[in-house]
């Protein structure tokens, strides 16, 4: 039996979605599935080709641009037909727009969409939310399965877009925990970030964009540093708000106390060195960074948004705070810094939870089960052997 040909279409992404797809393909059953990726040119394409994945580049941008959308759709139709694709799997709203339209035009037998996060932030005007929801509902009409990375996100799109619940399934993001079970090399961290020796470190790993709430992390850092000596704060990530956040840190007299590390490829070596990991997001899907910190047995403080409460049991495997509540954020971090026993217990509980529910292998097997169900329904019983071993 020939392998099932899956073509992934992914929007521009510097972090989470790209890493999700790399992990998914890496842990896939290569004997049953042949994976290809379509993505924008540049660093993202290099990451996939560097992993040995057949990769095609198309002019896919983050913002809406009809000329580029039309060009991307035409190229995708050609790629789908030329490669005789069995399953089109789109990742992110922009990829879902062009990828699903192209799959429809090309006659791809099975169409899958993964929703990684909500794009309807509070600053969207009502008319834009309505237009987006209606168009997503239209696209869902020829999408066979919609995967959401959290149950909260699944409930949101079912309600907002009036999609049949039978089409929506939750598959949690997964990581390879063993890659994050490294010892804490404080000397390496000091050399690569400038953080002085002998301090405790509170850190975050996030894209420097409004929805990640990094400005609230900085405000919390200012309060924490005012009442305590021997504390340093680390921000790992890059994004459009970096200059604004650096000015905020300077205005709050955090120079020499808060360090911006930029975009790093060695996060798995940095996170084990943190005494407390913080994610102050205002909106989320199911963040990989929280899973990575928990895999490292790091105690976590995170916002009670999106799928985060599905990862963290408050008071057991971490501490949850309301988004935007800097006072609560300060209090939660202080509790963990002042109680080593609590920090250790929550770190261990978090690690165990990741091992049970959020591994890359589980994510890949659950996704392949969806593929198998669709292929059986499309091609008949002769393909149902795919279900064996999933």
C-alpha positions as CSV (number, residue, x, y, z in Angstrom):
1,X,0.0,0.0,0.0
2,X,1.4,3.4,-1.0
3,X,1.9,6.1,1.6
4,X,-0.8,8.7,2.2
5,X,0.4,12.0,0.9
6,X,-0.1,14.9,3.3
7,X,0.6,18.5,2.3
8,X,0.8,21.0,5.1
9,X,0.2,24.7,4.5
10,X,1.6,27.0,7.2
11,X,1.3,30.8,7.6
12,X,4.3,33.0,8.5
13,X,5.3,32.0,12.0
14,X,8.5,32.6,14.0
15,X,7.8,30.2,16.8
16,X,5.0,28.1,18.1
17,X,3.2,27.0,14.9
18,X,6.4,26.2,13.1
19,X,7.7,24.2,16.0
20,X,4.4,22.4,16.4
21,X,4.6,21.3,12.7
22,X,8.2,20.3,12.9
23,X,7.5,18.1,15.9
24,X,4.3,16.6,14.4
25,X,6.2,15.5,11.3
26,X,9.2,14.3,13.2
27,X,7.1,11.9,15.3
28,X,4.9,10.8,12.4
29,X,4.8,7.2,11.1
30,X,6.9,7.7,8.0
31,X,6.0,4.2,6.7
32,X,2.3,5.3,6.4
33,X,2.5,9.0,5.7
34,X,4.5,11.2,3.4
35,X,4.6,14.8,4.6
36,X,5.3,17.9,2.5
37,X,5.2,21.5,3.6
38,X,4.2,24.7,1.8
39,X,5.3,27.9,3.5
40,X,6.8,31.4,2.9
41,X,10.4,31.7,1.8
42,X,13.1,32.5,4.3
43,X,14.0,31.1,7.7
44,X,10.9,29.1,8.0
45,X,11.5,27.3,4.7
46,X,15.1,26.7,5.8
47,X,13.9,25.1,9.0
48,X,11.8,22.5,7.2
49,X,14.3,21.7,4.5
50,X,17.0,21.4,7.2
51,X,14.8,18.8,8.8
52,X,14.8,16.8,5.5
53,X,11.1,17.7,4.7
54,X,10.1,18.3,1.1
55,X,9.3,22.0,1.1
56,X,7.7,24.4,-1.4
57,X,7.8,28.1,-1.1
58,X,4.9,30.4,-1.9
59,X,4.3,34.2,-1.4
60,X,2.2,33.9,1.7
61,X,2.1,36.9,4.0
62,X,0.7,37.6,7.4
63,X,-1.5,40.6,6.3
64,X,-4.3,40.4,3.8
65,X,-3.1,41.2,0.2
66,X,-5.5,40.0,-2.5
67,X,-2.8,39.9,-5.2
68,X,-0.6,37.7,-3.1
69,X,-3.6,35.6,-2.0
70,X,-4.5,34.9,-5.6
71,X,-1.0,34.0,-6.5
72,X,-0.6,31.7,-3.5
73,X,-3.9,29.9,-4.4
74,X,-2.9,29.3,-8.0
75,X,0.5,27.9,-6.9
76,X,-1.2,25.7,-4.3
77,X,-3.7,24.3,-6.8
78,X,-0.8,23.3,-9.0
79,X,1.1,21.8,-6.1
80,X,-1.9,19.8,-4.9
81,X,-2.6,18.3,-8.3
82,X,1.1,17.7,-9.3
83,X,1.8,15.9,-6.0
84,X,-1.5,14.0,-6.0
85,X,-2.1,15.1,-2.5
86,X,-4.5,13.0,-0.4
87,X,-4.8,15.3,2.6
88,X,-4.4,19.1,2.8
89,X,-3.6,20.2,6.4
90,X,-3.6,23.9,7.0
91,X,-2.1,25.6,10.1
92,X,-3.2,29.1,11.1
93,X,-5.9,31.4,9.8
94,X,-4.1,32.8,6.8
95,X,-2.9,29.3,5.6
96,X,-6.5,28.1,6.2
97,X,-7.9,30.8,3.9
98,X,-5.7,30.1,0.9
99,X,-5.1,26.5,1.6
100,X,-8.7,25.4,1.9
101,X,-9.8,27.4,-1.2
102,X,-7.0,25.9,-3.2
103,X,-7.8,22.4,-1.9
104,X,-11.4,22.8,-3.0
105,X,-10.4,23.9,-6.5
106,X,-7.8,21.1,-6.8
107,X,-10.2,18.4,-5.7
108,X,-8.1,17.3,-2.7
109,X,-10.0,14.4,-1.1
110,X,-9.6,15.4,2.6
111,X,-9.1,18.8,4.1
112,X,-7.9,19.4,7.7
113,X,-7.5,22.7,9.5
114,X,-5.6,23.2,12.8
115,X,-6.7,26.3,14.8
116,X,-3.7,27.2,17.0
117,X,-5.1,30.3,18.7
118,X,-7.9,32.9,18.5
119,X,-7.3,35.9,16.3
120,X,-10.3,37.8,17.5
121,X,-8.6,40.0,20.1
122,X,-10.6,42.6,22.0
123,X,-9.3,45.4,19.8
124,X,-11.0,44.0,16.7
125,X,-14.1,46.1,15.7
126,X,-17.4,44.2,15.8
127,X,-17.8,44.3,12.0
128,X,-14.4,42.7,11.5
129,X,-15.2,39.9,14.0
130,X,-18.6,39.2,12.3
131,X,-17.0,39.2,8.8
132,X,-14.2,36.8,9.9
133,X,-16.6,34.5,11.7
134,X,-18.9,34.3,8.7
135,X,-16.1,33.6,6.3
136,X,-14.6,30.9,8.6
137,X,-18.1,29.3,8.7
138,X,-18.1,29.3,4.9
139,X,-14.7,27.6,4.7
140,X,-15.7,25.1,7.4
141,X,-18.3,23.9,4.9
142,X,-15.7,22.1,2.9
143,X,-13.3,21.3,5.8
144,X,-13.6,17.7,6.9
145,X,-12.0,18.1,10.3
146,X,-11.0,21.1,12.4
147,X,-8.4,20.4,15.0
148,X,-8.1,22.8,18.0
149,X,-5.2,22.7,20.4
150,X,-7.4,23.2,23.4
151,X,-11.0,22.4,24.4
152,X,-11.6,26.1,25.2
153,X,-10.6,27.0,21.6
154,X,-12.9,24.3,20.2
155,X,-15.9,25.6,22.2
156,X,-15.1,29.2,21.0
157,X,-15.1,28.4,17.3
158,X,-18.2,26.1,17.5
159,X,-20.1,29.0,19.1
160,X,-18.7,31.8,17.1
161,X,-18.7,30.2,13.7
162,X,-21.7,27.9,14.2
163,X,-19.7,24.9,13.1
164,X,-21.1,21.4,13.7
165,X,-19.4,20.0,16.8
166,X,-18.9,16.7,15.0
167,X,-16.3,18.4,12.7
168,X,-14.2,19.7,15.7
169,X,-11.7,17.7,17.7
170,X,-9.2,18.7,20.3
171,X,-5.6,17.4,20.0
172,X,-3.3,18.9,22.5
173,X,0.1,20.3,21.5
174,X,2.9,18.0,22.4
175,X,6.6,18.2,23.0
176,X,9.5,15.8,23.4
177,X,10.0,16.1,27.2
178,X,13.4,14.4,27.2
179,X,14.8,17.4,25.2
180,X,14.0,19.7,28.1
181,X,15.2,17.5,31.0
182,X,18.6,19.1,31.0
183,X,20.6,20.3,34.0
184,X,20.8,24.0,34.8
185,X,24.0,25.4,33.4
186,X,24.0,28.8,35.1
187,X,27.5,29.6,33.7
188,X,26.3,29.2,30.1
189,X,23.3,31.4,30.9
190,X,25.5,34.1,32.4
191,X,27.8,34.1,29.4
192,X,25.0,34.3,26.8
193,X,22.7,36.8,28.5
194,X,24.7,39.0,30.8
195,X,22.8,37.9,33.9
196,X,25.2,38.1,36.9
197,X,26.1,35.1,39.1
198,X,24.4,34.3,42.4
199,X,20.9,35.7,41.6
200,X,17.6,34.0,41.3
201,X,16.0,34.3,37.9
202,X,12.3,34.9,36.9
203,X,11.9,34.5,33.2
204,X,9.4,34.4,30.3
205,X,9.7,33.1,26.7
206,X,7.2,34.8,24.4
207,X,6.9,36.7,21.2
208,X,7.0,40.4,21.9
209,X,3.5,41.1,20.6
210,X,0.5,42.7,22.4
211,X,-1.3,39.4,23.1
212,X,1.6,38.0,25.1
213,X,1.3,40.5,27.8
214,X,5.0,41.0,28.3
215,X,4.5,44.5,29.5
216,X,2.7,43.1,32.5
217,X,5.7,40.8,33.2
218,X,7.9,44.0,33.2
219,X,5.6,45.8,35.5
220,X,5.6,42.8,37.9
221,X,9.4,42.7,37.7
222,X,9.6,46.3,38.8
223,X,7.5,45.6,41.9
224,X,9.3,42.4,42.7
225,X,12.7,44.0,42.4
226,X,11.8,46.9,44.6
227,X,11.2,44.6,47.6
228,X,13.9,42.1,47.1
229,X,17.6,41.9,46.3
230,X,19.3,39.2,44.3
231,X,16.6,38.9,41.7
232,X,17.1,39.1,37.9
233,X,14.5,39.0,35.1
234,X,14.9,37.5,31.7
235,X,12.8,38.1,28.5
236,X,13.4,35.6,25.7
237,X,11.8,36.4,22.4
238,X,11.6,39.0,19.6
239,X,8.7,40.9,18.1
240,X,7.3,44.3,17.1
241,X,7.0,45.6,20.7
242,X,10.7,45.2,21.7
243,X,11.6,48.9,21.6
244,X,8.5,49.8,23.6
245,X,9.2,47.1,26.2
246,X,12.8,48.2,26.5
247,X,11.7,51.7,27.2
248,X,9.2,50.5,29.7
249,X,12.0,48.5,31.5
250,X,14.2,51.6,31.5
251,X,11.5,53.9,32.8
252,X,10.9,51.4,35.7
253,X,14.6,51.4,36.6
254,X,15.2,47.8,35.7
255,X,18.5,48.5,33.9
256,X,20.9,45.8,35.0
257,X,18.1,43.8,36.5
258,X,16.0,42.8,33.4
259,X,17.7,41.3,30.4
260,X,16.3,41.0,26.8
261,X,17.8,37.9,25.2
262,X,16.1,38.2,21.8
263,X,15.1,35.3,19.7
264,X,17.1,32.2,20.8
265,X,17.5,28.7,19.4
266,X,18.7,27.4,22.7
267,X,15.6,27.8,24.8
268,X,15.9,24.2,26.1
269,X,19.2,25.2,27.8
270,X,17.8,28.5,29.2
271,X,14.6,27.4,30.7
272,X,16.1,24.9,33.2
273,X,18.1,27.8,34.7
274,X,14.9,29.8,35.7
275,X,13.7,29.7,39.3
276,X,10.2,30.7,38.1
277,X,8.7,30.7,34.6
278,X,6.0,33.3,33.8
279,X,3.6,33.6,30.9
280,X,1.4,36.7,31.3
281,X,-0.5,36.3,28.0
282,X,-3.8,38.0,27.4
283,X,-5.0,35.4,24.9
284,X,-3.6,31.9,24.1
285,X,-4.3,28.6,22.4
286,X,-2.1,26.0,24.1
287,X,1.4,27.5,24.6
288,X,4.4,25.2,24.0
289,X,6.5,27.4,26.2
290,X,4.5,26.4,29.3
291,X,4.8,22.8,28.4
292,X,8.6,23.2,28.0
293,X,8.9,24.8,31.4
294,X,6.9,22.1,33.1
295,X,8.9,19.4,31.4
296,X,12.0,21.1,33.0
297,X,10.2,20.8,36.4
298,X,10.2,24.6,36.6
299,X,7.3,26.1,38.7
300,X,5.0,28.1,36.4
301,X,2.8,31.2,36.9
302,X,0.5,31.8,33.9
303,X,-2.6,33.6,32.9
304,X,-5.9,31.9,33.2
305,X,-6.7,32.2,29.4
306,X,-7.3,29.9,26.5
307,X,-6.1,26.3,27.0
308,X,-3.7,27.2,29.9
309,X,-6.1,25.9,32.6
310,X,-6.2,22.6,30.7
311,X,-2.4,22.4,31.2
312,X,-2.1,23.7,34.7
313,X,-4.2,22.6,37.7
314,X,-4.2,25.8,39.8
315,X,-2.3,25.3,43.0
316,X,-1.2,21.8,42.0
317,X,1.0,21.9,38.9
318,X,1.4,25.7,38.8
319,X,-0.3,29.0,39.7
320,X,-2.9,30.8,37.6
321,X,-3.8,34.5,37.6
322,X,-6.3,36.6,35.8
323,X,-4.9,38.2,32.6
324,X,-3.7,41.7,33.1
325,X,-3.7,41.5,36.9
326,X,-0.2,42.6,37.8
327,X,-0.8,42.5,41.5
328,X,-1.9,38.9,41.4
329,X,1.1,38.1,39.1
330,X,3.5,39.6,41.7
331,X,1.9,37.7,44.5
332,X,2.1,34.4,42.7
333,X,5.7,34.8,41.8
334,X,6.6,35.9,45.3
335,X,4.9,32.8,46.7
336,X,7.0,30.5,44.6
337,X,10.2,32.4,45.3
338,X,9.6,32.3,49.1
339,X,8.5,28.6,49.3
340,X,11.1,26.2,47.8
341,X,9.0,23.2,48.8
342,X,6.0,24.5,46.9
343,X,8.1,25.3,43.9
344,X,9.6,21.8,43.9
345,X,6.2,20.1,44.3
346,X,4.6,22.1,41.5
347,X,7.6,21.5,39.3
348,X,7.3,17.8,39.7
349,X,3.6,17.7,39.3
350,X,3.9,19.8,36.1
351,X,6.5,17.4,34.7
352,X,4.3,14.4,35.4
353,X,1.3,16.1,33.7
354,X,3.3,16.7,30.5
355,X,4.5,13.1,30.4
356,X,0.9,11.9,30.7
357,X,-1.0,14.3,28.3
358,X,1.3,16.5,26.2
359,X,3.9,14.4,24.5
360,X,4.8,14.7,20.8
361,X,4.2,11.0,20.3
362,X,0.6,11.3,21.6
363,X,0.0,14.4,19.5
364,X,1.2,12.6,16.3
365,X,-0.7,9.4,17.0
366,X,-3.9,11.4,17.6
367,X,-3.5,13.4,14.4
368,X,-2.8,10.2,12.4
369,X,-6.0,8.7,13.7
370,X,-7.9,11.7,12.2
371,X,-6.0,11.2,8.9
372,X,-6.9,7.5,8.9
373,X,-10.6,8.1,9.6
374,X,-10.8,10.5,6.7
375,X,-8.9,8.3,4.3
376,X,-11.1,5.3,5.2
377,X,-14.2,7.4,4.5
378,X,-12.8,8.7,1.3
379,X,-11.1,5.8,-0.4
380,X,-12.9,2.8,1.1
381,X,-12.0,-0.3,3.1
382,X,-8.7,-1.0,1.3
383,X,-7.1,2.0,3.1
384,X,-8.4,1.2,6.5
385,X,-5.3,-0.8,7.3
386,X,-3.9,2.6,8.2
387,X,-5.8,2.4,11.5
388,X,-3.7,-0.5,12.7
389,X,-1.1,0.6,15.1
390,X,-2.3,4.2,15.6
